[in-house]
Amino acid sequence: MTASLVNLLLITGATVATLMLAAWLVSLRLKNASIADIVWGCGFVLIAWVACFTVNRPLDLRQSLLVGITTVWGLRLSLHLFRRKLGQPEDERYQTMRAKHAHRFGWVSLVTVFGLQGLLMFVVSLPVQLGQTEPSMPLGWLAYVGVAACAVGLFFEVVGDYQLAQFSREPVNKGKTMNTGLWHYTRHPNYFGDSCLWWGLGLIAFETQYGAWGLLGPALITYLLTQVSGVPLLEAAMLKRNPAYKTYQAATSAFFPWPPKKA
């Protein structure tokens, strides 16, 4: 590992730590830890640009793709979550933690919410960081496959979120499960899109000197979304609120888009 790479990782690591510490202080002021979710997308944008300025070399096509795609994805996600959470009470996950830890929640949230999310943010963003290091290399076919994967991922995230928002606005749909549009083929088009986009960024970075290590990022986010904090937690909450969700569960793919099973 070269000194320049170590320097890059130290600077981006310090950036993440500073951002999450600031977000934690704001959460204490607001008495609402949900700000961690809003900061998530913006954090990746900040990492991408800090890495870009840290390597301090003429911007090439690969850098432009990594920084540009991350910026579009991150800002859209943060804005979407900001609009959704504006005026709403603290997320149920954090309310449960707050009730459990009482007066200690502030310090607990620093480690288990903001600290943990900062660490995950640093690891998941490895493709964006490592893909910008020297030496500059021309794009190969893997990078173009990565760009296509990013486009597919953004499509599933943006369209999936839009369709769900439109469905939720209709009073007649209250208490119902959406199973139209992209949600007809996967129970979590936004999670699939998120994973797809990060694998795309991983492929764009893969052709660089340290790019192979960047695949740790998409592997981690895919594991979290499918096995830990994504699908399992959300579906447990959905089943608790609406037992009929089990019918949709049985017919529709959990993650990868696929035609639903016939009754």
Buried (B, 14 or more C-beta within 10 A) or exposed (E): EEEEBEEBBEBBBEBBBEBBBEBBEBBBEEEBBBBBBBBBBBBBBBBBBBBBEBBEEEEEEBBEBBBEBBBBBBBBBBEBBBEBBEEEEBBEBBBEBBEEBEEEBBEBBBEBBBBBBBBBBBEBBBBBBBBBBEEBBEBBEBBEBBBEBBBBBBBBBBBBBEBBEEBEEEEEEEEBBBBEBBBBBBBBBBBBBBBBBBBBBBBBBBBBBBBEBBBBBBBBBBEBBBEEEBBEEBBEEBEEEBEEBEEBBEBBBBBEBEEBEEE
